[in-house]
Amino acid sequence: MIKRTKWILGILAAAGAAAQTAPPGLTVGQAVAAALRVYPSIRVNEEQMNAAAARIRLAQTAYLPHVDTLVQVNRATRNTFYGLLLPQGVIPGVDGVPSNNFGTVWDSGAGILVTWEPFDFGLRAANVAAASAARQEAEAGLRRTRFEVAVAAADAFLTALAAEETAKAARAAVSSWETLARTIHGLVAAQLRPGADESRVQAELAAARTQLAQAEQAIDVARAAVAQFTGPELAELRLEGGRLVDSLPPDRPELPLQVAANPLAVEQNAVIARDQAVLQSMERIYRPQFFVEGVAAARGTGLDTNGARLGALNGLAPTTQNYGLGLTVTFPVMDRFAVREEQAAQAATIRAGQAQYRTVATGLSARFQAALARLRGARRVAENTPVEVSSARTALQQASARYQAGLAPIDDVAQAERLLAAAEIDNALARLSVWRGLLDVAAARGDVSPFLAQAGS
């Protein structure tokens, strides 16, 4: 919490250093940087990557020998008999004398067993490779999440800017209607215009105030979306539009799409690579297993060889030692059928992943082409809206002059006023639409840094 507070204060200080008299503003680059720092899903992916790294270290421990130690003390009867017991884990085998009584003695034992697999036909290396592939998948997932959060944060910022620009035009419209209402009121009071004209202007003023209230509501909703990514502290700052509202990005030819570089494609390739590594590991499961085993043990008992009990504390400490060294070879003959089906299932999973990659590639290509089309269309609109604003302003001036001269009804003025308000909103949103189109192109490419660089953040 202390670190985050210092970081927020640092951003505020940096933003305020540019202009001492202006309140600090939040740029789109700062919004993206904040989202990449605080958004929860990024933290989730980071911990998944840490878990994958731990699984690599876990797989590497298979190279170490297996060591088991045992110390046991018990007091029990030592009655034994001949016969057969099928393998089970309930009735213990007893070393003693053929008798049947309830006399007990002390027994003890201690030992250590070291087991090591000298060669495994590449299974351990394949398991480590599979764990490494899983970590690479987690890294790709983190990269994809960071990319998606950056795009979403930038989009939320543009949406909030669009809402503010719309509200700015709505305020200008309300101010214009208020001015006109005062003028009409004076004319009506002087009985130079009918009272219906004033009623009409008041109705238009009320409608403009309703549009302003809706625009301000849209600002609050858009800022809530920004706060989702940056945190409520930064979302309260003034949005610094800069180039986003003052100018258009340069019209440059777009380079061809590189699908493989998109984080979505990178992640899907990582999924396929992980599945392939798992399949390679499965191909080494069906094999003979070689174990070098060494054992050292000692036992003690309170029972003499003739069946007599030695009594006292005899048997509490081991007195007889043994050691051994050997090689054990096992081969799971009947596992072949299960392993073969597991491999077939994994191979099908790989083919499904490859098909999914083609789906991702197709979707990215379509998304890129659609983004280019929206960008080109937005540029054409942005080139036309200044003409729309200029013409609408001229039309309003002419309609107002004709109305004041008694040559036109109030309807002409109202229509011209509404046309100007709509044109100003279209003009403001047209520039932002071009920037949003540029963001869509960058999102399809899988890298938002060119967009942020052009936005001047």
MISE-156390 format. One record per residue: x, y, z of N, C-alpha, C in turn; residue in one letter. Coordinates in pm, whole numbers, plus 32768, in hexadecimal, padded with zeros to 4 digits. Each point is the difference from the previous one (the first is absolute). Example, Ala and Ser with C-alpha at 12.3 -4.5 7.8 and 13.67 -1.06 7.14 Angstrom:
85277DC7830C7FA780778000805A80788000a
7FDD80697FB88052807780067FB3806D8049s
end
This chain:
80537F8980007FAD807780008057807D8000m
80718000804C805980738006804280177F79i
802E7F907FC28040800A7F7C7F9F803C7F9Bk
7F837FCE80027F9D80307F9E7FE480948016r
7FF9802D807F7FE8808C801C807280577FCBt
807E7FD380178073804B7FCD7FFE80077F68k
7FDA7F907FC17FFB7FFC7F6D7F9780627FCCw
7F898003803E7F97805C7FD7802E80918012i
8042801D8073803180878016806980267F99l
80517F9D7FD68064801A7F987FC080267F7Dg
7F957FB97FD97FB980227F847FC2808B800Ai
7FC7801D80747FC3808480118069806E7FF7l
80777FE8803C806A80637FFB803380137F72a
800F7F907FB7802F800A7F767F9C80487FA9a
7F807FE680167F9A80437FB07FF980948021a
80178023807E7FF7808D8026807B80507FE0g
80717FBD7FE6807B80467FE17FF780497F7Aa
7FAD7FCE7FA37FF5803D7F7C7FC1808A8007a
7FA0801180577FBD8082800D7FDA80148092a
8045806180427FED8010808F7F7480328021q
7FC5804C7FA57F7E803B801F7F8C7FA57FDEt
80157F9E7FA67F937FA87FD67FF87F86805Ba
7F887FCF80197FF47F868051803D7F8A7FB6p
80327F9E8049803E7F8D7FBE7F9C7FB47FAAp
80307FCE7F8F7FAB7FB67FA480347F737FEBg
7FA97FAA7FD480217F757FE680027FEA7F69l
80737FD77FCA800B7FE47F727FDF7F6E7FE5t
7FED7FE17F817FE07F757FDD80747FA48021v
807B80317FEF80747FAD802380077FE28094g
7FE08064805380007FEA80917F8F7FA18028q
7F8E800C7FBC7F917FA5801E80267F6F7FE1a
80437FEC7F8E802B7F787FDB80687FCC8062v
80608057802480697FD6805E7FC37FDB8088a
7F9E804E802C7FBF7FE180807FB57F7D7FF8a
7FBD7FE87F917FB57F837FF1805E7F888002a
8072800D7FBE80607F927FFE803D7FE7808Al
7FF88063805780397FF080857F9D7FC78065r
7F81802A7FF87FA37FE1806D7F917FA07FD9v
7FEC7FE37F7E7F8C7FAF7FDC80127F728037y
7F9D7FC7804480117F80804680247F8B7FA6p
7FC97FF87F8880187F8A7FAC80937FF27FDCs
804B806E7FFA808F7FF77FE580467FBB8073i
7FD9801F8078803A7FC080767FE47F6A8000r
7F887FDB7FD47FDD7F727FF6805F7FB87FA2v
8018803B7F8B80597FC07FA080907FFD8030n
802A8065804980877FFF803680137F8D8062e
7F9D7FE88056800A7F92805F7FF87F797FB9e
7FB37FF87F947FFE7F857FB180897FE47FC4q
804480687FD580867FEF7FCA80627FD3806Em
7FF18037807880547FD480707FE77F6D8020n
7F817FD77FFB7FE07F738018803E7FA77F96a
7FFE802D7F82803D7FB27F9580967FF38014a
8040806B802E80907FF9801C801D7F9C8070a
7FA97FFE806580137F9F806C7FF07F717FCDa
7FA47FEA7FA07FEF7F7A7FCA807A7FD37FAFr
8049805E7FC5807D7FDC7FBD80647FCB8067i
800E8046806F805C7FD380687FD47F7B803Ar
7F7B7FEC80087FCE7F80803080277F8F7FA1l
7FF480177F7E80257F987F9F80957FE48005a
80518064801D80917FEB800780287FAD8079q
7FAD7FFD806980227FAF80757FFD7F6B7FE1t
7FC57FD77F8F7FFE7F727FDD808C7FC97FE5a
806180577FE480897FD47FEB80457FD88082y
7FCA802B8073803C7FE280817FDE7F73802Bl
80577FBE804D7FDD7F7C80357F92800A8068p
7FB77F93800F7F947FFA806380367FBE807Eh
7FF28044807080377FD0807F7F8E7FF08063v
7FF47F8780397F9C7FE4806780477FD4807Fd
7FD78036807080377FD680817F8E7FCC8057t
80267FAB805F7F9C7FC38057803C7FE58088l
7FB68022806580207FDA808B7F7F7FCE803Ev
80057F8B803F7F877FC6803980207FB88082q
7FA78012806180067FB6807F7F747FCB801Bv
7FF67F82802A7F7E7FC98021800F7F94806Bn
7F947FE1803F7FFC7F8F805E7F887FAC7FD9r
801B7F827FE07F967FAB7FCB80247F6E8018a
7F9E7FAC7FEA80177F6F800580517FD67F87t
803B7F87800880567FCE7F957FD87F737FD8r
7F7F7FE87FF67FCF7F7D7FD77FFD7FF97F67n
803D7F9A7FC980027FF17F707FCE7F767FDAt
7FDA7FF07F837FCF7F7E7FD180157FFA7F6Bf
7FF67F897FCC80137FEC7F707F7B800E7FB8y
800B80217F817F87800C7FB1800C80737F9Cg
7F94801C7FBA800080637F957F9E80718021l
802C80787FE87FA980748000801480487F7Al
7F91801E7FBC800A804E7F85802E808E8022l
803980457F9F80318088801C7F9280588038p
801D8040806F7FA080588043804D805D805Cq
7FBA805F803E8042806180567FC88004808Bg
7FBF7F95802C7FC080028083804B7FA88065v
80157F837FDE80407FA3805E809680077FEEi
804C802380678091800B7FF280437F778002p
806E7FF57FB780537F88800B805080058082g
800A7F90804180407FFB808480797FA37FFAv
80748030802B80777FAC801180067FD78093d
7FF27F7F801A7FFF7FD3808B800E7F688008g
7FB57FC2805580067F6F80187F757FC77FEEv
7FF77F827FD77F7B7FC17FF07FC27FE28088p
7FB8805F80347FBD7FEF80817F8080537FFCs
7FB87FF980717F82804B80067FEB802B8090n
8036807480257FEE803680877FFA80987FF5n
7FE68041806D7FED809080018078804A803Bf
80717FC0800B807780448032803780607F98g
80298076802C803080677FA48092801F801Bt
804380347F9A808C802B800A801080837FB4v
806F8045801A8021807A7FB680407FDC7F7Bw
7FDF804E7F9B80437FF57F7D801F808D7FD0d
806C800D7FB6802680827FCA80437FEC7F78s
7FFF80697FB680407FFB7F7C801D808C7FCDg
8068800D7FB18025807F7FC280437FE17F7Ca
7FE580517F9C803C7FE47F7F7FF380767FA0g
80487FF87F937FFC80637F9780067FB97F7Ai
7FAA802C7FA37FFB7FC67F7A801280707F9Bl
80657FF17FAC801E80637F987FE07FC07F79v
7FA780417FB37FD97FCF7F7C8020806A7F97t
80417FD67F978024805F7F967FED7FBE7F79w
7FC5804E7FA57FEA7FCE7F78807080377FA7e
80647FAF7FDB807480337FB77FDE80317F74p
7FA57FC07FBC7FD6802F7F7B7F6C7FE07FEFf
7FBD80577FB57F6E7FF97FF67FCF80107F71d
805A7FF37F9E7FDA800C7F737FC480897FE0f
8030806780477FD780897FE27F7F802E8042g
7FC57FB0805B7F818026803C800C807D8056l
806680048056800D80758058801A807F7FB0r
80547FF67F9A801880777FAD7F80802B7FB9a
7FB07F9F7FD47F8280217FBE7F9F80438062a
7FFF7FD1807C7FA8803E8064802C8090801En
8084801680088031808880157FDC80587F89v
800E7FC87F877FDB804D7F897F6B80217FFFa
7FAC7FA3802D7F71801B80067FE1806C8066a
80457FFD80737FEC80688065803080877FCCa
806F80007FB58032807D7FC67F9D80367F99s
7FC67FA87FB27F9B802B7F9E7F86803A8046a
7FDB7FC780727F908036804D8020808C8035a
807D8015802680278085802E7FFC80657F8Cr
802E7FD67F8C7FF980577F8B7F6E80227FDDq
7FA87F9E80147F72801A7FEA7FCD80698063e
802B7FF3807F7FD7806280648035808B7FDFa
807D80077FCF803780807FD77FB1803C7F8Ce
7FDB7FAB7FA07FAF802F7F8F7F77802F8031a
7FC77FB980617F8080298038800B80878046g
806E80168047801580828041800D806F7F99l
804B7FE37F96801080657F967F79801F7FBFr
7FB07F987FE77F7D80167FC47FA68051805Dr
80027FE180827FAD8049805F802B80938008t
8082801980058031808A80047FD5804C7F82r
80077FBC7F8F7FD6803E7F827F6B80228003f
7FAD7FA2802B7F70801780047FDC806D8063e
8045800480727FE480698063802880897FC8v
807380067FBA802B807F7FC67F9C80317F99a
7FD07FA77FAA7F9E80277F9A7F7E802F8043v
7FD27FB480637F8380238042800B8085804Aa
8073801880408013807D8048800280767F9Fa
80477FF17F8F8004806B7F9C7F7580187FC6a
7FB67F957FE67F79800F7FCA7FA580468064d
800B7FDD80807FAF80438066802380948008a
8081801F7FF3802C808C80027FC3804D7F8Cf
80027FC57F867FC680427F8B7F6A80128010l
7FBE7F9C803C7F70800B80177FE180728060t
8051800E80687FEB806E805F801980877FBDa
806880077FAC8019807C7FB77F8B80227FA4l
7FCB7F9B7FBA7F8F80177FA77F878034804Fa
7FEA7FC980767F91802F8053801580918029a
807D80248022801B808980287FF280617F8Be
802D7FD77F8A7FF180567F8A7F6C80137FDDe
7FB37F96800F7F70800C7FE77FBF805F8065t
80287FF4807E7FCA805A8066802A80907FE7a
807B80137FCE802D80887FE27FA880407F94k
7FE37FB47F967FA880347F977F7280168035a
7FD37FA780587F7A801180397FF9807D8057a
806A801E80498002807B80537FFC807B7FA6r
804B7FF97F927FFE80727FA37F7380147FC7a
7FBC7F907FE27F77800A7FCC7FA2803C8068a
800D7FD6807D7FAC8037806C801A8096800Ev
808080277FFD8021808E800C7FC580517F8Ds
80087FC77F867FC780457F8D7F69800F800Cs
7FBC7F96802D7F6F800680107FD98062806Fw
80508005806A7FE28061806B800C808F7FCDe
806680197FAE800F80867FC67F8880227FA6t
7FDC7F9C7FAC7F8E80157FA87F7F8013804Fl
7FF27FB6806E7F87800C80527FF4808B803Ca
80708039802B7FFC808780387FDB80667F94r
80377FE97F887FE1805C7F917F6B7FF97FDCt
7FCB7F867FF37F747FEE7FDD7FA58037806Di
80297FEF807D7FAF8033806E7FF280987FF6h
806F80427FDD7FF980917FF07FA580297F8Eg
80087FB57F917FAB80207F8E7F6C7FE7801Fl
7FE47F9380487F767FE180267FCD80688062v
80568027805E7FD5806580617FE180857FBBa
8049801B7F957FE6807A7FB47F937FEE7F9Aa
7FC37F8A80007F937FDE7FA5802B80097F6Dq
80837FE17FEC80337FFB7F787FFC7F737FC6l
7FED7F9D80577FF77F757FD67F917FBF8051r
7FBE7F9A7FC97F957FBD804B803A7FAB8072p
7FAD7FEC8064802B7FAF8072801F7F717FDBg
7FC97FCD7F93801D7F777FD580937FED7FE0a
803F806D7FD080907FF57FE280507FE78080d
7FDB8047806A80487FEB807F7FE77F748036e
7F867FCF7FF37FE37F77802E80537F9B7FB1s
800B80187F7D804E7FA37FAD80928000802Br
803880768019808D8007802980137FC0808Av
7FA18014805A800B7FC180857FFD7F677FF3q
7FAD7FCE7FA57FFB7F6F7FEB80857FCE7FCAa
803B804B7FA180817FD97FCA806E8007806Be
7FF9806680558060800D806C7FF57F8B8061l
7F857FD980217FED7F8D805A80387F817FC1a
7FE77FEF7F7C80367F8A7FBD809880018000a
803D80777FED80938009800280357FE1808Ba
7FBA802D8068802D7FE080897FF27F6A801Cr
7F9A7FC17FC77FF37F6E800F80757FB97FBCt
8024802D7F8980717FC47FBB80818015804Fq
800F8074803E80768019805280037FA38079l
7F8E7FEC80407FFB7FA5807380247F727FD6a
7FD07FD67F8B80237F7B7FCF80957FF67FE1q
8038806A7FC8808F80007FE280537FFA807Fa
7FD78048806780487FFD80807FF27F778042e
7F8C7FC37FEF7FF07F77803280617FA27FB8q
800D80127F7C805E7FAC7FB4809080148030a
8020807B802A8087801A803680167FAE807Ei
7F9F8000805B800E7FB6807D80117F6A7FE5d
7FB17FCC7FA3800B7F727FDE80887FE17FC3v
802E80577FA580817FEA7FBF8073800B8065a
7FF6805D805C806A800C806680017F87805Dr
7F8B7FC680177FFE7F858051804B7F917FB8a
7FF37FFB7F7B804B7F9C7FB48095801A8007a
8028807E7FFA808E8022801080327FD9808Av
7FAE801B806780277FDE808980127F6B8012a
7FB77FB07FB3800F7F6F8008808F7FD67FE1q
8042804A7FA880887FDB7FD7806B804D804Df
7FEA8080801B80698052803C7FF4800B8097t
7F8B7FDF80377FE88019808C7FB680848012g
7FB2800E80697FAD807A80118051807E8014p
807D7FF48034804F8078801A8020804A7F7Fe
80307FB67F9A802580407F827F8780237FACl
7F947FB2800E7F8A801B7FAE7FC080858023a
801E803880757FC880818026804A80747FBFe
80757FE67FC3804D806B7FC27FBE80307F7Fl
802280797FD97FD280347F7F80417FB07F90r
7FB07FD87F9D80357FB47F8F8048805F7FA2l
807E7FE27FE5805280537FA87FFB7FC57F74e
7FAA80397FAB7FF07FCB7F798076801B7FA6g
8035807B8005807480227FAD7FE27FED7F6Cg
80567FB67FBE7FF17FE97F727F7E7FB67FDDr
7FCE7FB6805F7F8A7FAF7FE37F8780567FDBl
7FF9807880377F8E80577FE2802680767FAAv
8083801E7FF5802B80777FB6802B7FE47F71d
802A7F867FE280367FE57F7C7FE67F6F7FDAs
80217FE07F857FF17F797FCC80887FBD7FF5l
80057F7C801080807FBB7FEB802780077F6Ep
80837FFE7FE2802C80057F747FCC7F887FB1p
7FDD801A7F857FC97F987FA880757FB77FBEd
80267F91803980707FB27FCD7FCF7F7B7FCAr
80427FCA7F9B7FD87F7A7FCF80197F96806Ap
7F9E7FAA8012800B7F988065804E7F887FC8e
805A7FCC8053804E7F8A7FDA7FA77F848007l
80267F957FB97FB07F8580067FFC7FC8808Ep
7F967FBA801D7FEE7FC58084805D7F888014l
80427FFC807280517F8E80287FB47FB4806Dq
7FB67F9A7FD67FA87FBA805D804F7FC18071v
80727FC57FE1804C7FB68066803180598070a
800780857FE98031805B80677F94802B8062a
7F827FE87FDE7F948027805A80037FA9807En
7FEE803D807780037FB1807C7F9C7F8D8002p
7F8D800E7FBE7FA07F917FFB803B7F8A7FB6l
8042801A7F8E803F7F957FB380787FC7804Aa
804C8056804280747FD1804C7FD47FA18070v
7F93802580447FCF7FAA806C7FCF7F7A7FC9e
7FB880037F917FCF7F837FC780737FA87FD1q
8067803B7FC780777FB27FDB80427FC4807Cn
80008049806D80397FCC807D7FAE7F8B8034a
7F7C80077FF27FAA7F90802880227F837FADv
801080137F7E80227F8E7FA980887FC78027i
80618057801980867FD280267FFC7FB38084a
7FAF802D805E7FF37FB7807E7FC47F767FEAr
7F967FF87FB07FC17F7F7FE580617FA27FB7d
805080357FA780637FAD7FBA806A7FCE8061q
80298054805F80627FD480637FC67F94805Aa
7F81800D80237FBF7F9880507FFA7F7D7FB3v
7FE380067F7D7FFD7F877FAE80897FBD7FFBl
806A804F7FF380867FC8800080207FBD8085q
7FCE8038806B80137FC180827FB57F7B8007s
7F857FFD7FCA7FB17F847FFF80457F927FAFm
804680267F9880417F9D7FAA80737FB98047e
802A80338073806E7FC4804A7FD27FBB8080r
7F7D7FFB80147FCD7FBF807A800C7F697FF6i
7FDE7FC77F8C80017F6E7FF080907FD37FE5y
80437FD8806B808E7FDE7FF880247FAE8079r
806E7FB47FFA80307FBF807A803A80668060p
7FEF7FE6807F8034805A806680727FBB804Aq
80708045800B80787FCC8042801680508080f
800B7FB9806F80168041808180797FC38043f
805F8053802280707FD780557FD7801A8090v
80057F9A80547FCF800D8088806D7FD88063e
800D80528066805B7FE1806D7FB8800B8084g
80167F9E80587FB87FFD807E80617FE18071v
7FEE8043806F80487FE1807C7F998002806Fa
80007F9580537F997FF2806780387FB68077a
7FBD8012807080227FB8807B7F817FE4804Ca
7FFD7F8C80407F8A7FDA804C80297FCB8089r
7FA4800D805C80157FC880857F817FBE8030g
800C7F9880527F8C7FB98033801D7FCB808Ct
7F977FF6804E800B7FC580867FE27F6C8001g
80027FBD7F8C7FE27F717FF580807FB67FDEl
80217F97805080777FAE7FE57FDF7F9D7F90d
80677FC57FC57FED7FA27F927FB87F82802Bt
80047FE080817FBA7F8880307F70801F802An
7FD6807C7FEC7F78802480227FF180408087g
80688009804D7FF7803C8084800080997FF5a
7FB8803D805A7FFE8092800680708030805Ar
804D80667FCC8073802F804B7FD88062806El
7F8C80427FF07FCE8057806A804980858006g
7FDE804D8068803B8084801A7FF280577F84a
806C80457FDA7FFD805D7F8F803E7FC47F84l
80177F7D7FFE803A7FC17F8A7FA180137F88n
803780267F917FB280167F867FE080907FE4g
8013805A80657FE3808D7FE8806580417FA2l
80787FCB7FF8806680377FA880267F977F98a
801480277F81802A7FA17F9980887FC48022p
800E7F7D7FEC807E7FBA801F80377FB17F8At
7FAF7FEC7F9D802C7FAF7F8C7FF680557F82t
806C80097FB3800680587F8C7FFE7FAF7F7Fq
7FCC80427F9780037FC87F78800E80727F9Cn
80397FE57F90800780617F937FF57FB47F7Dy
7FE080497F997FF27FC07F7F800680677F8Fg
80257FD27F8B800880537F897FD07FAC7F8Bl
7FA380387FAF7FCC7FAF7F947FC480547F90g
7FD77FBB7F977FC1803F7F8C7F797FBF7FECl
7F9880547FF27F797FCE7FE87FD180337F78t
7FC87FA57FB27FCB80247F7C7F6D7FD97FFDv
7FAB80607FDD7F717FE57FF37FD3802A7F75t
7F967FBF7FD27FC980247F7C7F697FEA8005f
7FB1806E7FF17F6E7FF580067FC77FCE7F7Bp
7FFC7F7D7FEF7FDE7FC77F7E7F75802A7FD2v
7F9E7FF780567F7680187FD77FDA80957FFCm
805D805780267FE1808E7FFA800180357F71d
802F7FB07FA4800E802E7F777F7A802F7FC6r
7F977FB9801E7F7D80217FC77FCD80868035f
800E801680837FD4807F803A805580747FCEa
80847FE97FF9805A806A7FD17FE180267F70v
7FE37F9C7FAD7FE3801B7F737F8380587FF3r
7F997FE480507F8780517FF78016808D8038e
8051800B8066802180858034804B80527F98e
80597FC07FB8804980457F967FA1802A7F90q
7FA37FAB7FDD7FA080237F987FAB8077802Aa
7FD68002807E7FB180718032805280817FFEa
807F7FF68027805580778000801A80307F72q
80127FA57FA2801480277F747F8480487FCBa
7F897FD080277F8680447FD67FF8808C803Da
802E800E807C80038084803F805B805F7FB4t
80717FCC7FD1805C80537FB27FC0802D7F7Ei
7FBE7FA47FBC7FBE80257F827F9180688018r
7FB97FF280717F9A80638021803F80898019a
8073800080438046807F8018802E80407F7Fg
80317FAF7FA2802A80367F7F7F8980387FB2q
7F8E7FBB80077F8880357FC17FD580838042a
800E800780857FDE807B8047805C80727FD6q
807F7FE17FE8805D80677FD27FD380387F79y
7FD67FA77FA67FCF80307F7F7F8480578011r
7FAC7FDC80627F8A8053801D802A80898032t
80628003805A8032807F8034803B80547F8Fv
804F7FC07FA9803E80487F917F97803B7FA3a
7F997FB17FE17F9580327FAB7FB780758040t
7FE37FF480817FBC806C8047805380808005g
80847FF18015805780768005800780437F77l
80087FB17F968003803A7F7A7F80804E7FE3s
7F8D7FC480237F8180467FEA7FF8807E8057a
802F7FF5807C7FFE80748059805A80707FCAr
80737FDB7FC9805C80647FC97FC280477F88f
7FC47FB37FA57FC1803D7F8B7F8B805B8028q
7FB27FD280607F908053802E803280818042a
806E7FF4804D803980778041803480637F98a
80407FCC7F97802F80597F967F8A80477FBCl
7F957FB57FE97F8A803D7FC17FC5806C8059a
7FF67FE580837FCA8066805B805C807A8006r
80817FE97FFD805F807080067FF480567F83l
7FF97FC27F8B7FF2804E7F857F7B804D7FFEr
7F967FBD80297F7F804480067FFF80738062g
80407FEC80758005806A8065804F80787FCDa
80697FE77FB4804D806F7FC77FAC80517F9Er
7FB37FBB7FAD7FAB80497FA17F988054804Ar
7FC77FC980687F9F804B804F804280798040v
80797FEC803A8045806D80448027806F7F9Fa
80177FDF7F82801E80677F9D7F8480527FDCe
7F8B7FC680127F8480427FD77FBE804F8070n
80137FD8807D7FB88041806E802280948013t
807E802D7FE880178092800B7FA9804F7F9Fp
7FEC7FCB7F877FA880417F9F7F7180028036v
7FD87F92803F7F7A7FF8803A7FED806A806Ce
8064801280577FF68063806B7FF9808D7FC7v
8058801D7FA1800480867FC47F7B80227FBCs
7FCB7FA07FB57F8280187FBB7F8E80118063s
7FFE7FAD80697F96800A806380068084804Aa
80788031801D800D808180467FCF80727FA6r
80257FF97F807FD080667FA27F677FFC7FF4t
7FC97F887FF87F6E7FF27FF67FBA80398079a
803B7FEE80787FC480368079800380987FFEl
807280377FD5800980917FF97F98803A7FA0q
7FF07FBF7F8E7FA080317F9E7F707FF28032q
7FE37F8D803E7F787FEB80347FE08064806Ea
8063801C80577FEA8061806B7FE8808C7FC6s
804E80247F997FEE80847FC37F78800B7FBEa
7FD47F9A7FBA7F7C80057FC07F9080068068r
80167FB680707F99800280687FF6808B803Ey
8071803C801E7FFF8085803C7FC380677FA0q
80107FE77F7E7FC5805B7F9D7F6F7FDF7FE3a
7FCC7F9A803E7F767FD87FED7FE77FB97F7Dg
806C7FC67FC57FF27FBC7F807FFA7F68800Dl
80157FCB80787FFF7F6E80127FC27FE08088a
7FBF7F8C800C7FC57FD88082806C7FCD805Fp
7FD87FEF807D805D7FD08066802C7F717FE3i
7FAE7FB57FB480267F767FDF80837FFA7FB4d
801880617FA9807D80007FB380788011805Dd
7FF280588063806D8014806080167F828054v
7F947FC1802B800B7F88805480447F8F7FB2a
7FD77FEE7F83803D7F967FB08093801D7FE8q
8023807D7FE5808C80237FEA80537FED807Fa
7FC58021807380477FEE807F801A7F6C801Ce
7F997FAF7FEA80147F6F801580677FC97F9Er
7FFF80307F84805F7FD17F9C808F80248027l
80138077803780868028802C80307FAB8075l
7FA77FE8806180277FAD807480277F737FD3a
7FB17FC77FA580217F7A7FCD808280017FB2a
8018806B7FB3807B80087FB1807B800B805Aa
7FF4804F806B8071800D805D801D7F7C8046e
7F997FB7802580157F7D803E80407FA07F9Bi
7FCD80017F85803A7FAA7F98809280207FE9d
802180818001808B80297FE6805D7FD1806Fn
7FD2800E807D80547FD5807280117F698001a
7F937FB97FE880077F6E800480487FC77F87l
800180497F9080427FCD7F8780957FF08017a
803F80628041808F7FF3801C801B7F8A805Er
7FAE7FF4806780137F8F805B7FE67F7B7FBAl
7FA67FFD7FA07FE57F857FB6807B7FD67FAFs
804880617FCA807C7FDF7FB880657FC28060v
800E803D8076805D7FC880637FD27F75802Ew
7F7E7FEF800E7FCE7F7C8027801A7F9A7F91r
7FF1802C7F8380237FA77F9180927FD98001g
80568061802180907FE1800B80197F9E8072l
7FB68010806E800C7FA2806F7FD27F757FD5l
7F957FF77FB37FD07F7E7FD080697FBC7FA8d
8041804D7FAA806A7FC87FAC80737FCC8056v
802880508065806C7FD5805A7FD77F84804Ea
7F807FF980287FD17F8A804A80057F847FA9a
7FDC800D7F8080077F8E7FA680907FD47FEAa
805C80607FFF808E7FDD7FF280377FC08080r
7FC68024807280317FC8807D806380578048g
800680827FDF805F805A80407FC3808C8002d
7FE6803580787FC38085800A8067806F800Ev
80817FDD8007806680678012800380657F8Ds
7FED7FD97F7E7FFB80677F977F8D80638016p
7F8E7FCF802C7F8F805A801B80238062806Ff
803B7FCF806D80228056806F806A80667FD7l
805E7FD67FAA8067805D7FD37FC380707FAEa
7FA37FE17FA67FC180687FAE7FA480588053q
7FC77FC8806C7FA8804E8055804C80638056a
80877FF77FFC8051805F804A80057FE88094g
7FF37F7F802780007FE0808F807A7FAF8024s
end
